[in-house]
Amino acid sequence: MWTEQLKNGKVKFVEEFKNPMTGKFQKISVTLEKGTPKYQRIAQDILREKKTAILACEKHSNLTFKELIDKYTAYQHKTVKLSTYKRNLSCCNTLKGILGENILVEKINARYIREKLLETNRSNHTLNELLKRLKALLRWGYKNDYIDNISYLAKVELFKDDTPHERVTDKYLEEDEMKSLINSIEKANHPLWLYVTKFLILTGMRIGEMIALTNEDIDLKNRIIHIHLNYDINNGIVTTPKNSWSVRDIYIQDELLSLLQNYEAYKQLNKIKNTLYFPYHNSYVDYDNYRMFLKRHSKKSIKRAITPHTLRHTHASMLMANGMSIEAISRRLGHANSKVTREIYLHVIEKLREKENSQIKEISIF
């Protein structure tokens, strides 16, 4: 390190070093008020930090795809839910096998991505899911200064998805379908699954939110259900809800109140005592057991398989058909916006208009 006296009286401290990443010499400097031993020590510390930062930055030019994924997933492990972390980790590991773990990140470009993805012969729907995660990974690398340029991502478009999408009408039950399903479950003589099914239809709750409910969360006196927990089905743990909008209180309408009162009587009659509101063999509801039960009875009664989430959409459709605004329904469901809810909303409105037109058609005025 050497010093250079400046005209303004200040002192520039300069150091030259050979960058092992480039093989070239480069200078770094810092200007301080004086050149005393005290300021020399300060300058040394500053220049050392500058040198470390430069070398670290240069090192990123040799960053492999595997190293970027390791950094990304380590960050996600600390910042997202366990279920989200595991899902994204699995996707990143798949991408690592497709693009190659030793490929330098700076060498990745739009053509390379497209070619490598197409070589897998996966469906376009699957490729698009992988592509979305890859873009999220690379954008994270850019935001955290591991990548200098990702402008090529603008050229990487989603593949044409020929996968037949689920029809809007398959996402919820019509009134006659709901009655047929309930009738089938009643005949099966499985009281718990009957109460659970009706509860999900009447509340619109997510299955994980329902499973996590405790007795303290049900306030029959004030007719409120407090939703503040969620059961992570994939990892078998109770955690916070999906997002801040999911923490909410929902009103217990008359029909739901009657159901809950009957359920309370059922628990007392069968001496069911547990802190969980819907205990299953003194533990949490077995999601797979209920899912298969629902699938079996829906195929039997309405000739198509549904999931517990279909009951949530059914709740939304029933509220819409009875004139509730989509904003009020969104608040009850626990989200600020929902594309699916709006799709159902439009379909229900269309059906109501058809019904109105049919009624008008039969009216004779003169």
C-alpha positions in Angstrom: 0.0 0.0 0.0 1.2 3.5 -0.8 -0.1 7.0 -0.4 -0.6 9.9 -2.8 -1.0 13.5 -1.5 -3.9 15.3 -3.1 -4.2 19.0 -3.8 -7.1 19.4 -1.4 -4.9 18.2 1.5 -6.4 14.7 1.7 -4.5 11.5 1.3 -5.3 8.7 -1.2 -4.3 5.2 0.0 -3.6 2.9 -3.0 -3.0 -0.8 -3.2 -2.4 -3.0 -6.2 -3.0 -6.8 -6.3 -3.2 -9.6 -8.8 -6.7 -10.9 -9.2 -6.3 -14.8 -9.2 -9.6 -15.0 -11.2 -8.4 -12.9 -14.1 -4.6 -13.1 -13.8 -4.5 -9.3 -14.1 -3.3 -6.6 -11.7 -5.8 -4.0 -10.5 -5.8 -1.1 -8.2 -8.0 -0.2 -5.3 -8.0 3.0 -3.3 -9.6 5.0 -0.6 -9.2 8.8 0.2 -9.0 9.9 3.8 -8.4 13.1 5.7 -4.8 12.4 6.8 -1.9 10.0 6.3 -1.2 9.4 10.0 -0.7 5.8 11.4 -4.3 5.9 12.6 -5.6 6.6 9.2 -3.3 4.1 7.6 -4.9 1.4 9.8 -8.3 2.6 8.8 -7.3 2.6 5.1 -5.9 -1.0 5.4 -9.3 -2.2 6.8 -11.2 -0.5 4.1 -9.0 -1.8 1.3 -9.1 -5.3 2.7 -12.9 -5.2 2.5 -12.8 -3.8 -1.0 -10.5 -6.6 -2.1 -12.6 -9.3 -0.5 -15.7 -7.9 -2.2 -14.0 -7.8 -5.6 -12.8 -11.4 -5.3 -16.2 -12.5 -4.1 -17.8 -10.9 -7.1 -15.3 -12.4 -9.5 -15.9 -15.8 -7.9 -19.6 -15.6 -8.9 -18.5 -15.6 -12.6 -17.5 -19.2 -11.9 -20.7 -20.0 -10.0 -22.1 -23.4 -11.0 -25.8 -24.1 -11.3 -25.6 -26.5 -8.3 -24.0 -23.8 -6.2 -26.7 -21.3 -7.1 -29.4 -23.9 -6.2 -27.7 -24.6 -2.9 -27.7 -20.9 -2.0 -31.3 -20.5 -3.1 -32.6 -23.5 -1.2 -30.7 -22.6 1.9 -32.3 -19.2 1.8 -35.8 -20.7 1.2 -35.3 -23.1 4.1 -35.2 -20.1 6.4 -37.9 -18.0 4.8 -40.7 -20.1 3.5 -43.0 -22.8 4.9 -41.6 -26.3 5.1 -44.1 -27.6 2.5 -43.1 -24.8 0.1 -39.4 -25.4 0.7 -39.7 -29.2 0.0 -41.8 -28.6 -3.1 -39.3 -26.1 -4.5 -36.3 -28.2 -3.5 -37.7 -31.1 -5.4 -38.3 -29.0 -8.5 -34.7 -27.5 -8.3 -33.2 -30.9 -8.0 -35.1 -31.9 -11.2 -33.8 -28.8 -12.9 -30.3 -29.6 -11.8 -30.5 -32.9 -13.6 -31.9 -31.3 -16.7 -29.6 -28.3 -17.1 -26.6 -30.0 -15.5 -25.2 -29.2 -12.1 -21.8 -28.1 -13.3 -23.0 -25.6 -16.0 -21.7 -22.1 -15.2 -24.7 -19.9 -14.4 -23.2 -17.1 -16.6 -23.3 -19.5 -19.5 -27.0 -20.2 -19.3 -29.1 -18.5 -22.0 -32.6 -18.8 -23.5 -31.6 -21.3 -26.2 -29.9 -23.6 -23.8 -32.9 -23.6 -21.5 -35.4 -24.4 -24.2 -33.2 -27.1 -25.8 -32.5 -28.9 -22.5 -36.2 -28.8 -21.4 -37.4 -30.1 -24.7 -34.9 -33.0 -24.6 -36.7 -34.4 -21.5 -39.8 -35.2 -23.6 -42.0 -34.1 -20.7 -45.4 -32.7 -21.3 -45.6 -29.0 -21.9 -47.6 -28.6 -18.8 -44.8 -30.1 -16.7 -42.2 -28.1 -18.6 -44.0 -24.9 -17.8 -44.0 -25.8 -14.1 -40.3 -26.4 -14.2 -39.7 -23.2 -16.2 -41.6 -21.1 -13.6 -39.4 -22.4 -10.8 -36.2 -21.9 -13.0 -37.2 -18.2 -13.6 -37.8 -17.7 -9.9 -34.4 -19.2 -9.1 -32.5 -17.1 -11.6 -34.4 -13.9 -10.6 -33.4 -14.6 -7.0 -29.8 -15.0 -8.0 -29.9 -11.7 -9.8 -31.5 -9.9 -6.9 -28.9 -11.3 -4.6 -25.9 -10.3 -6.8 -25.0 -13.9 -7.8 -25.9 -13.2 -11.4 -25.1 -10.0 -13.4 -27.5 -10.4 -16.2 -30.8 -12.3 -16.7 -32.3 -10.2 -19.5 -32.5 -13.3 -21.6 -35.4 -14.5 -19.5 -37.6 -12.2 -21.4 -37.0 -14.5 -24.5 -38.0 -17.6 -22.6 -41.7 -18.1 -23.0 -44.0 -20.7 -21.7 -44.7 -23.7 -23.9 -48.1 -24.1 -25.5 -50.0 -26.2 -22.9 -52.3 -28.7 -24.6 -53.2 -30.4 -21.3 -57.0 -30.4 -20.9 -57.8 -28.0 -18.1 -60.4 -28.8 -15.5 -63.7 -27.3 -16.5 -65.1 -24.6 -14.2 -68.2 -26.7 -13.5 -65.9 -29.6 -12.3 -64.5 -27.4 -9.6 -67.7 -27.3 -7.5 -70.9 -29.2 -7.0 -74.3 -28.1 -8.3 -77.1 -28.2 -5.7 -78.4 -31.6 -6.9 -74.9 -33.0 -7.0 -74.3 -31.9 -3.4 -77.6 -33.5 -2.2 -76.7 -36.8 -4.0 -73.3 -36.8 -2.4 -74.6 -36.1 1.1 -77.2 -38.8 0.7 -74.5 -41.3 -0.3 -72.4 -40.5 2.7 -75.4 -40.8 5.0 -76.0 -44.3 3.8 -72.4 -45.2 4.4 -73.0 -44.7 8.1 -69.8 -42.8 8.8 -70.9 -39.9 11.1 -67.5 -38.1 11.3 -67.0 -37.9 7.6 -70.6 -36.8 7.2 -70.1 -33.9 9.7 -66.7 -33.0 8.1 -68.3 -32.9 4.6 -71.2 -30.7 5.6 -68.9 -28.5 7.7 -66.6 -27.9 4.7 -69.5 -27.1 2.5 -71.1 -24.7 5.0 -67.8 -22.9 5.9 -65.7 -22.9 2.8 -62.6 -23.7 4.9 -59.5 -25.3 3.6 -59.1 -28.9 4.7 -55.9 -28.0 6.6 -57.6 -25.2 8.4 -60.5 -27.5 9.5 -58.1 -30.3 10.7 -56.2 -27.8 12.9 -59.3 -26.5 14.6 -59.5 -26.8 18.4 -62.5 -26.6 20.7 -61.4 -23.1 21.7 -61.7 -22.0 18.1 -65.4 -22.6 17.9 -67.4 -19.9 19.7 -71.1 -21.0 19.5 -72.2 -18.2 21.8 -70.9 -15.4 19.6 -71.4 -17.6 16.5 -67.8 -17.2 15.3 -65.1 -19.6 14.1 -61.6 -18.4 14.7 -59.2 -19.5 12.0 -55.5 -19.0 12.8 -53.8 -22.4 12.3 -53.3 -24.8 9.4 -52.4 -28.5 9.4 -49.6 -29.1 6.9 -50.8 -32.4 5.3 -47.5 -33.1 3.6 -45.3 -32.8 6.7 -47.9 -33.7 9.4 -47.4 -30.5 11.4 -49.6 -27.6 12.6 -48.3 -24.3 11.2 -49.6 -20.8 10.4 -52.2 -20.4 7.7 -51.4 -19.9 4.0 -51.1 -16.1 4.2 -52.1 -13.2 6.4 -55.6 -13.0 4.7 -56.2 -16.6 5.9 -56.2 -15.5 9.6 -59.9 -14.6 10.0 -63.1 -15.1 11.9 -66.1 -16.5 9.9 -69.7 -16.2 11.0 -71.7 -19.2 12.0 -75.0 -19.0 10.0 -78.1 -20.8 11.2 -77.6 -23.9 9.2 -74.0 -24.2 10.3 -75.0 -23.5 13.9 -77.5 -26.4 13.8 -74.8 -28.7 12.4 -72.3 -27.8 15.1 -74.9 -28.3 17.9 -75.7 -31.7 16.5 -72.0 -32.5 16.3 -71.5 -31.5 19.9 -74.4 -33.8 21.0 -72.8 -36.6 18.9 -69.4 -36.1 20.7 -71.1 -36.1 24.1 -73.1 -39.2 23.3 -70.0 -41.1 22.1 -67.8 -39.7 25.0 -65.4 -38.1 22.6 -63.1 -35.8 24.5 -60.2 -34.1 22.8 -58.8 -30.6 22.4 -59.1 -31.0 18.6 -62.6 -30.1 17.3 -62.6 -33.0 14.8 -60.5 -35.7 16.4 -59.8 -38.9 14.4 -58.9 -41.8 16.6 -57.7 -39.2 19.2 -55.4 -37.5 16.7 -55.7 -35.3 13.7 -58.1 -36.2 10.9 -56.4 -38.6 8.4 -56.5 -36.5 5.2 -55.8 -39.5 2.9 -58.5 -41.6 4.5 -61.1 -38.8 4.1 -59.9 -37.9 0.6 -60.3 -41.5 -0.6 -63.7 -41.7 1.1 -64.9 -38.6 -0.6 -63.5 -39.7 -4.0 -65.2 -43.1 -3.7 -68.6 -41.6 -2.8 -68.5 -38.8 -5.3 -67.8 -41.2 -8.1 -70.6 -43.4 -6.9 -73.2 -40.6 -6.5 -72.3 -38.0 -9.1 -70.1 -40.0 -11.5 -67.0 -37.9 -11.0 -64.3 -37.8 -8.4 -63.9 -34.7 -6.3 -61.5 -33.5 -3.6 -62.1 -31.7 -0.3 -61.1 -28.5 -2.1 -64.2 -28.9 -4.3 -66.3 -28.5 -1.2 -64.7 -25.1 -0.6 -65.5 -24.0 -4.2 -69.0 -25.3 -3.7 -69.4 -23.0 -0.7 -68.4 -20.1 -2.8 -70.8 -21.0 -5.6 -73.7 -21.3 -3.1 -73.0 -17.9 -1.6 -72.8 -16.4 -5.1 -76.1 -17.9 -6.1 -77.7 -16.3 -3.1 -76.4 -12.8 -4.0 -73.3 -12.3 -1.9 -70.6 -10.1 -3.4 -67.4 -11.6 -4.6 -65.5 -9.3 -2.2 -67.5 -10.6 0.8 -67.0 -14.2 -0.3 -63.3 -13.7 -0.7 -63.0 -12.4 2.8 -64.9 -15.4 4.1 -62.7 -17.8 2.1 -59.5 -16.1 3.4 -57.9 -14.5 0.3 -57.8 -11.1 -1.2 -58.3 -12.3 -4.8 -59.2 -15.5 -6.5 -59.2 -16.3 -10.1 -61.1 -19.5 -9.5 -63.8 -17.7 -7.4 -64.3 -15.2 -10.2 -64.6 -18.0 -12.8 -67.2 -19.7 -10.7 -68.9 -16.4 -10.1 -69.3 -15.8 -13.9 -70.5 -19.3 -14.4 -73.1 -19.0 -11.6 -74.3 -15.6 -13.0 -74.7 -17.1 -16.4 -76.8 -20.0 -15.0 -79.0 -17.5 -13.1 -79.5 -15.5 -16.3 -80.5 -18.6 -18.1 -83.0 -19.4 -15.4 -84.4 -15.9 -15.5 -84.7 -16.0 -19.3 -86.5 -19.4 -19.0 -89.0 -17.9 -16.5 -89.6 -14.8 -18.7 -90.1 -17.0 -21.7 -93.2 -18.6 -20.1 -94.8 -15.3 -19.0 -97.7 -14.1 -21.1 -98.6 -10.5 -20.5 -101.3 -9.9 -23.1 
